[in-house]
Amino acid sequence: MAENGTGILIEQLKSSIACDNLTTVSMFLNTLTPKFYVALTGTSSLISGLILIFEWWYFRKYGTSFIEQVSVSHLRPLLGGVDNSSPTNSNSSNGDADSNRQSVSECKVWRNPLNLFRGAEYNRYTWVTGREPLTYYDMNLSAQDHQTFFTCDSDHLRPADAIMQKAWRERNPQARISAAHEALELEDCATAYILLAEEEATTIVEAEKLFKQAVKAGEGCYRRSQQLQHHGAQYEAHRTYAPLGRTREAVKMMRDLMKEFPLLSMFNIHENLLESLLELQNYADVQAVLAKYDDISLPKSATICYTAALLKARAVSDKFSPEAASRRGLSTAEMNAVEAIHRAVEFNPHVPKYLLEMKSLILPPEHILKRGDSEAIAYAFFHLQHWKRVEGALNLLHCTWEGTVFHEVSVYPKKELPFFILFTAGLCSFTAMLALLTHQFPELMGVFAKAFLSTLFAPLNFIMEKVESILPSSLWHQLTRI
């Protein structure tokens, strides 16, 4: 009995010591001087300000938030996050696919189907002018595209593909090219040939040879694994034919690809086909392609809208006269052409200034914003010659566009600032304001700080008292020891 009583007394003594420690901490917080709060808030403001400056620099350079990128790339897999973009039902019907297409916002960034080759075309501009034709944001999106198109989960099982999986993530072009050569030393790797054709080849002829080697390597891989892996190289290879003057071969290859792989429509390969058919002046086939893709259920583009307007204008533009039209009125065919131009201009009002050469053209980017200025540049860069070839088409466009007032349906939107930049900016401003107020009014801010801390710790003190009164002293002793 004496031993049990002694143990209980010891346990009560220890529990009272723990409560005394908590009381001491509360007293310490209540006796802090205003200088401490000035130092605390000033340091917090400085740290958040440094984070804000770094986040802003990283966003300006790479077009994304560093904290967001790290959390998505490294923390989400650890937490078991699931990519929302992955398909949840592979057996969805065509009707569901069409409805999904309708729900896709047109005002988003898309891969430019008429982009140029980095090595053979974009780099030439750099060599001549010393300027970069592509932004870091654009190249970062391309890197994400390459990882999506040319990598898979089983790449680590094949040494060459494992090297290429890392190569697509490299920011340095020379590092990517060196990795591609390293992969080719191990085996014939289709994706390595694709990377070299895109970035190392200095001429279209060299790029074509490398794409042919990629197709051959992909076919060999297909025969070995019975998995379809070479259509990406074929899709890239057709881009070399038109610049080399082999437009008919390009058209044939694109038709075969679209027939064999219907899912390639997600790459907007039909826009490449339209441009090649216009180059051949095969307007009947252009109309057939438009009849298939100029549908209300499919996402529109400047290529589709303005090509449809060009075909309608071609029927009347050679004899069109604004003076005669004002006297006698518009005929049915002229009215159809004007309405088609209205529709195209309403979709993207930036295009006419480039077609009419009121604004200078630059090299098209690798990604475009539909209904934006970047899409207008990409369209006019390749299609201006087709409008010039049709007599009077640009005159009709000028008269129709100049005489009609359109609402601003498309203004190139500024990139929204990431959440973490706004958060750190708010945190920096708030802590700086607290530091300033504490420095100017130390007694008043000290009272507020003590009241805040007392309020903050009041629930904790209340819970500790309740727990102490409810739990047995032996259990409370074990918890205090922990």
Secondary structure in CASP SS format (residue, H / E / C, confidence):
PFRMAT SS
TARGET T0000
AUTHOR 0000-0000-0000
METHOD secondary structure of the structure
MODEL  1
M C 1.00
A H 1.00
E H 1.00
N H 1.00
G H 1.00
T H 1.00
G H 1.00
I H 1.00
L H 1.00
I H 1.00
E H 1.00
Q H 1.00
L H 1.00
K H 1.00
S H 1.00
S H 1.00
I H 1.00
A H 1.00
C H 1.00
D H 1.00
N H 1.00
L H 1.00
T H 1.00
T H 1.00
V H 1.00
S H 1.00
M H 1.00
F H 1.00
L H 1.00
N H 1.00
T C 1.00
L C 1.00
T C 1.00
P H 1.00
K H 1.00
F H 1.00
Y H 1.00
V H 1.00
A H 1.00
L H 1.00
T H 1.00
G H 1.00
T H 1.00
S H 1.00
S H 1.00
L H 1.00
I H 1.00
S H 1.00
G H 1.00
L H 1.00
I H 1.00
L H 1.00
I H 1.00
F H 1.00
E H 1.00
W H 1.00
W H 1.00
Y H 1.00
F H 1.00
R H 1.00
K H 1.00
Y H 1.00
G C 1.00
T C 1.00
S C 1.00
F H 1.00
I H 1.00
E H 1.00
Q H 1.00
V H 1.00
S H 1.00
V H 1.00
S H 1.00
H H 1.00
L H 1.00
R H 1.00
P H 1.00
L H 1.00
L H 1.00
G C 1.00
G C 1.00
V C 1.00
D C 1.00
N C 1.00
S C 1.00
S C 1.00
P C 1.00
T C 1.00
N C 1.00
S C 1.00
N C 1.00
S C 1.00
S C 1.00
N H 1.00
G H 1.00
D H 1.00
A H 1.00
D H 1.00
S H 1.00
N H 1.00
R H 1.00
Q H 1.00
S H 1.00
V C 1.00
S C 1.00
E C 1.00
C C 1.00
K C 1.00
V E 1.00
W E 1.00
R E 1.00
N C 1.00
P C 1.00
L C 1.00
N C 1.00
L C 1.00
F C 1.00
R H 1.00
G H 1.00
A H 1.00
E H 1.00
Y H 1.00
N H 1.00
R H 1.00
Y H 1.00
T H 1.00
W H 1.00
V H 1.00
T H 1.00
G C 1.00
R C 1.00
E C 1.00
P C 1.00
L C 1.00
T C 1.00
Y H 1.00
Y H 1.00
D H 1.00
M H 1.00
N H 1.00
L H 1.00
S H 1.00
A H 1.00
Q H 1.00
D H 1.00
H H 1.00
Q H 1.00
T H 1.00
F H 1.00
F H 1.00
T C 1.00
C C 1.00
D H 1.00
S H 1.00
D H 1.00
H H 1.00
L H 1.00
R C 1.00
P H 1.00
A H 1.00
D H 1.00
A H 1.00
I H 1.00
M H 1.00
Q H 1.00
K H 1.00
A H 1.00
W C 1.00
R C 1.00
E C 1.00
R C 1.00
N C 1.00
P H 1.00
Q H 1.00
A H 1.00
R H 1.00
I H 1.00
S H 1.00
A H 1.00
A H 1.00
H H 1.00
E H 1.00
A H 1.00
L H 1.00
E H 1.00
L H 1.00
E C 1.00
D C 1.00
C C 1.00
A H 1.00
T H 1.00
A H 1.00
Y H 1.00
I H 1.00
L H 1.00
L H 1.00
A H 1.00
E H 1.00
E H 1.00
E C 1.00
A C 1.00
T C 1.00
T C 1.00
I H 1.00
V H 1.00
E H 1.00
A H 1.00
E H 1.00
K H 1.00
L H 1.00
F H 1.00
K H 1.00
Q H 1.00
A H 1.00
V H 1.00
K H 1.00
A H 1.00
G H 1.00
E H 1.00
G H 1.00
C H 1.00
Y H 1.00
R H 1.00
R H 1.00
S H 1.00
Q C 1.00
Q C 1.00
L C 1.00
Q C 1.00
H C 1.00
H H 1.00
G H 1.00
A H 1.00
Q H 1.00
Y H 1.00
E H 1.00
A H 1.00
H H 1.00
R H 1.00
T H 1.00
Y H 1.00
A C 1.00
P C 1.00
L C 1.00
G C 1.00
R C 1.00
T H 1.00
R H 1.00
E H 1.00
A H 1.00
V H 1.00
K H 1.00
M H 1.00
M H 1.00
R H 1.00
D H 1.00
L H 1.00
M H 1.00
K H 1.00
E H 1.00
F C 1.00
P H 1.00
L H 1.00
L H 1.00
S H 1.00
M H 1.00
F H 1.00
N C 1.00
I H 1.00
H H 1.00
E H 1.00
N H 1.00
L H 1.00
L H 1.00
E H 1.00
S H 1.00
L H 1.00
L H 1.00
E H 1.00
L C 1.00
Q C 1.00
N C 1.00
Y H 1.00
A H 1.00
D H 1.00
V H 1.00
Q H 1.00
A H 1.00
V H 1.00
L H 1.00
A H 1.00
K H 1.00
Y H 1.00
D C 1.00
D C 1.00
I C 1.00
S C 1.00
L C 1.00
P C 1.00
K C 1.00
S C 1.00
A H 1.00
T H 1.00
I H 1.00
C H 1.00
Y H 1.00
T H 1.00
A H 1.00
A H 1.00
L H 1.00
L H 1.00
K H 1.00
A H 1.00
R H 1.00
A C 1.00
V C 1.00
S H 1.00
D H 1.00
K H 1.00
F C 1.00
S C 1.00
P H 1.00
E H 1.00
A H 1.00
A H 1.00
S H 1.00
R H 1.00
R H 1.00
G C 1.00
L C 1.00
S C 1.00
T H 1.00
A H 1.00
E H 1.00
M H 1.00
N H 1.00
A H 1.00
V H 1.00
E H 1.00
A H 1.00
I H 1.00
H H 1.00
R H 1.00
A H 1.00
V H 1.00
E H 1.00
F H 1.00
N C 1.00
P C 1.00
H C 1.00
V H 1.00
P H 1.00
K H 1.00
Y H 1.00
L H 1.00
L C 1.00
E C 1.00
M C 1.00
K C 1.00
S C 1.00
L C 1.00
I C 1.00
L C 1.00
P C 1.00
P C 1.00
E C 1.00
H E 1.00
I E 1.00
L E 1.00
K C 1.00
R C 1.00
G C 1.00
D H 1.00
S H 1.00
E H 1.00
A H 1.00
I H 1.00
A H 1.00
Y H 1.00
A H 1.00
F H 1.00
F H 1.00
H H 1.00
L H 1.00
Q H 1.00
H H 1.00
W H 1.00
K H 1.00
R H 1.00
V C 1.00
E C 1.00
G C 1.00
A H 1.00
L H 1.00
N H 1.00
L H 1.00
L H 1.00
H H 1.00
C H 1.00
T H 1.00
W H 1.00
E H 1.00
G C 1.00
T C 1.00
V C 1.00
F C 1.00
H C 1.00
E C 1.00
V C 1.00
S C 1.00
V C 1.00
Y C 1.00
P C 1.00
K C 1.00
K C 1.00
E C 1.00
L C 1.00
P C 1.00
F H 1.00
F H 1.00
I H 1.00
L H 1.00
F H 1.00
T H 1.00
A H 1.00
G H 1.00
L H 1.00
C H 1.00
S H 1.00
F H 1.00
T H 1.00
A H 1.00
M H 1.00
L H 1.00
A H 1.00
L H 1.00
L H 1.00
T H 1.00
H H 1.00
Q H 1.00
F C 1.00
P H 1.00
E H 1.00
L H 1.00
M H 1.00
G H 1.00
V H 1.00
F H 1.00
A H 1.00
K H 1.00
A H 1.00
F H 1.00
L H 1.00
S H 1.00
T H 1.00
L H 1.00
F H 1.00
A H 1.00
P H 1.00
L H 1.00
N H 1.00
F H 1.00
I H 1.00
M H 1.00
E H 1.00
K H 1.00
V H 1.00
E H 1.00
S H 1.00
I H 1.00
L C 1.00
P C 1.00
S H 1.00
S H 1.00
L H 1.00
W H 1.00
H H 1.00
Q H 1.00
L H 1.00
T H 1.00
R H 1.00
I C 1.00
END
